[in-house]
Amino acid sequence: MSAAPLRVAVIGGGVLGVSTAAHLAREGAAVTLVTEGALGSGASGRSLSWLNSGGSRSAAYHRLRMAGIDRYRTLAARNPPSASWLRFDGGLTWAAGGPDDAIVRAHAHERSLGYDSRLLTVEEVAATVPGVDPSAIAGPAIFNPGEGWVDLNALIDHLAANLRALGGTIVENAGPARLALTGGRISGVTAGDLALEADRVVVATGPAVPAMLSEYGVMIPDRTPISLLLRVAPLAHPLRAVLNTPRVSIRPAPDGGFSLDAGWSEKEVSLRADGTVAIPLSTVAGLLEAATRVLAGNPSLTLRSTGAGPKPIPGDGEPVLGELADLPGVTVAFSHSGATLGLVAGEMLAGEIVSGERHPMLETFRPGRFAAASAAAQ
């Protein structure tokens, strides 16, 4: 007589939650995914979702991100229809005017890691990356041919379909979920009228993770900001690469439009007392103007929609992935790079939960590192 499958409840309908749930079902677990609202209605639905590992970060984080990009390439190869919402047309980065040292150093760092990085002159940009206005570039730029983008809502739909096909259950619009504990160990999940028994629980609620776990005495440092994503209407334009410029980042969309964001815009939006986000009209206009300036032909852009809300960023900037020592049976997935890590993190966490074996690539990112740091500081 075969043993009953492991019962796992996954809380969170973003890319990390849905990916982990789909991989758990693939591993033979009995999975129920519970989400407060609709799938993809939180931070994943307003992510620029640029797939990359450019810039400077820890070696372990770089390796994990590269594995994440690899999984997307496998997905694209095995699922040709995904070509409309998963693309690898490269990424272009340049800095504001002034000395070129920062871009040159970044390029040298990327090359030292074996990351495909090409330093382009302004003239070379025009020939290499169609759709960019060269007059907007003050100096050399970095082109990373292996980078890409994914439309996370389309990916979430794809993973949710896989989950259902494997017998998994998805409960949307369940309201806020809470952990159910028996004898200090997880025994299930409650949400509204739902009471679900489970052997293991995955908490993947994006920016809500730190507050949710603090109720149970688990402290995860948090520096989540309020962010803004603009979506512009489709237009005939040759840009296919992702642009990371001093005033705006631009990502093509499956329908022929663009998604826009910028670090400076996060400082201008704010959270009201009722939980809604105040978005100054000047901020929206500034992002649209910045995008027009860097796009070839300087096209007039029509705003289609805005997405604003908390963007999950752990206190030290690196992912928080793995089982909680203080809450046995509870696994957390909390990361700023949910898009790049979405597939590989879900795969690795599912493998750990079902097998009980810790994945070596996740050791640096365990939630227990915060408790260790706190103890050392005392």
Beta strands, then each sheet from edge to edge (+ up, - down):
strand 1: 7-11
strand 2: 30-34
strand 3: 50-51
strand 4: 86-87
strand 5: 91-94
strand 6: 118-120
strand 7: 141-144
strand 8: 148-150
strand 9: 169-171
strand 10: 177-182
strand 11: 185-191
strand 12: 194-197
strand 13: 200-203
strand 14: 226-232
strand 15: 242-244
strand 16: 249-252
strand 17: 258-261
strand 18: 270-271
strand 19: 277-278
strand 20: 303-310
strand 21: 320-323
strand 22: 330-334
sheet 1: 9+ 2+ 1+ 13+ 22+ 21-
sheet 2: 3+ 8- 4+
sheet 3: 6+ 7- 5+ 15+ 16- 17+ 14- 20+
sheet 4: 10+ 11- 12+
sheet 5: 18+ 19-
end
